[in-house]
């Protein structure tokens, strides 16, 4: 698949100095970076941001590193995200445990920032950038920016509509929770409203329909919204 827009990384690290160092070097090479500390925070942020890479301190002070890895692997939309582990332990038994947990690579701390960045980029290349642009029938969505194409036609979307569409595409074929959409940083001077999420979804529905595509947005009662291919799915 095509690579469009910057890759995103989620750093799960409870040492602020280490987290800041990793974030600084990843951002210098073009990553958009999110950060989390404990297990619940990490899983919530992973579900909300759908990162292209997770950098995980396996030996978090609360002992939840392994739990973070396991729970991220269980997330339906991003369970295959590459996980790069940071650990202070270099023994063979720990390395074997890392791979048993489903991690993709590891670095022993302290590490050189250049090596960390190189390994992060290698993991993305190994996957072919497959998660950066998602194809749903005739619709293509850049997950980092929300830009969308039907065939070769770029859809004319506002910043708010792009943010909504990117979240729906990340979650596909599952449902994007309403509370996640309500927390997106899409408010602009043109999008201020008490029911702005409904307004944006309605406008996005109309634009997809007018463009003549085969993808639509369906409401899932008391849950949120999801993308669906017309005439192929029922319910929702």
Residue pairs with C-beta under 8 A, 6 or more apart in sequence:
1 128
1 129
1 130
1 132
1 133
1 134
1 135
2 129
2 132
2 133
2 140
3 129
3 132
3 133
4 132
4 133
4 142
4 144
4 145
4 147
5 132
5 142
5 143
5 144
5 145
5 147
6 30
6 31
6 32
6 144
7 30
7 31
7 32
7 52
7 53
7 124
7 129
7 132
7 144
8 31
8 32
8 33
8 34
8 49
8 50
8 51
8 52
8 53
8 144
9 26
9 31
9 32
9 33
9 34
9 51
9 52
9 53
9 54
9 55
9 120
10 33
10 34
10 35
10 36
10 42
10 45
10 46
10 49
10 51
10 53
10 54
10 55
11 19
11 22
11 23
11 26
11 33
11 34
11 35
11 36
11 55
12 35
12 36
12 37
12 42
12 54
12 55
12 56
12 57
12 60
12 65
12 68
13 19
13 22
13 35
13 37
13 55
13 56
13 57
13 60
13 86
14 37
14 38
14 57
14 60
14 61
14 62
15 57
18 57
18 86
18 109
19 35
21 113
22 55
22 86
22 113
22 116
23 33
23 35
25 113
25 114
25 116
25 117
26 33
26 55
26 116
26 117
26 120
27 33
28 117
29 117
29 121
31 53
31 120
32 144
34 45
34 49
34 51
35 45
36 42
36 44
36 45
36 46
37 60
38 60
38 62
38 64
39 60
39 62
39 64
39 67
39 68
39 71
42 56
42 68
42 72
43 68
43 71
43 72
43 75
46 54
46 72
46 75
46 78
46 81
47 75
47 77
47 78
47 180
48 180
48 183
50 77
50 78
50 81
50 131
50 143
50 167
50 170
50 171
51 78
51 81
52 81
52 82
52 124
52 131
52 132
52 143
53 81
53 82
53 83
53 84
53 120
53 123
53 124
54 72
54 81
54 82
54 83
54 84
55 84
55 86
55 116
55 120
56 65
56 68
56 69
56 83
56 84
56 85
56 86
56 103
57 65
57 85
57 86
57 87
58 65
58 66
58 69
58 85
58 86
58 87
58 98
58 101
58 103
58 106
59 65
59 87
59 88
59 89
60 68
65 85
66 97
66 101
69 83
69 85
69 101
69 102
69 103
70 101
70 102
72 78
72 79
72 81
72 83
73 79
73 102
76 174
77 170
77 171
77 172
77 174
78 131
78 170
80 131
81 131
82 104
82 105
82 123
82 124
82 126
82 127
83 102
83 103
83 104
84 103
84 104
84 105
84 106
84 107
84 116
84 119
84 120
84 123
85 98
85 103
85 105
85 106
85 107
86 106
86 107
86 109
86 111
86 116
87 94
87 98
87 106
87 107
87 108
87 109
88 108
88 109
89 108
90 108
95 106
98 106
104 123
105 119
105 122
105 123
107 115
107 116
107 119
131 143
132 142
132 143
132 144
133 140
133 141
133 142
133 143
134 140
134 141
134 143
134 169
134 170
134 172
136 169
136 172
136 215
136 227
136 229
137 213
137 214
137 215
137 229
138 150
138 151
138 213
138 214
138 215
139 148
139 149
139 150
139 208
139 213
139 214
139 215
139 227
140 148
140 149
140 150
141 147
141 148
141 165
141 166
141 169
142 148
142 166
143 166
143 169
143 170
144 166
145 162
145 166
146 157
146 159
146 161
146 162
146 163
146 164
146 165
146 166
147 154
147 155
147 157
147 162
148 154
148 155
148 157
148 162
148 165
149 155
150 211
150 212
150 213
153 211
155 207
155 208
155 211
156 207
157 165
157 204
157 207
158 188
158 190
158 191
158 200
158 203
159 186
159 188
159 191
160 184
160 186
160 187
160 188
160 190
160 191
160 196
160 200
161 200
161 203
161 204
161 207
162 186
163 184
163 185
163 186
164 181
164 184
164 186
164 197
164 200
164 201
164 204
165 204
167 176
167 180
167 181
167 184
168 176
168 217
168 225
168 226
168 227
169 227
170 176
171 226
171 227
172 226
172 227
173 226
173 227
173 228
174 226
175 220
175 223
175 224
175 225
175 226
176 224
176 225
176 226
177 223
177 224
178 197
178 223
178 224
178 225
179 224
180 224
181 197
181 201
181 224
181 225
182 197
186 196
186 200
187 196
191 199
191 200
193 199
201 217
201 225
204 217
205 216
205 217
208 215
208 216
208 217
209 216
214 229
214 230
214 231
215 227
215 228
215 229
215 230
216 227
216 228
216 230
217 225
217 226
217 227
217 228
218 225
218 226
218 227
218 228
218 233
218 236
219 225
219 236
220 226
220 236
226 236
228 236
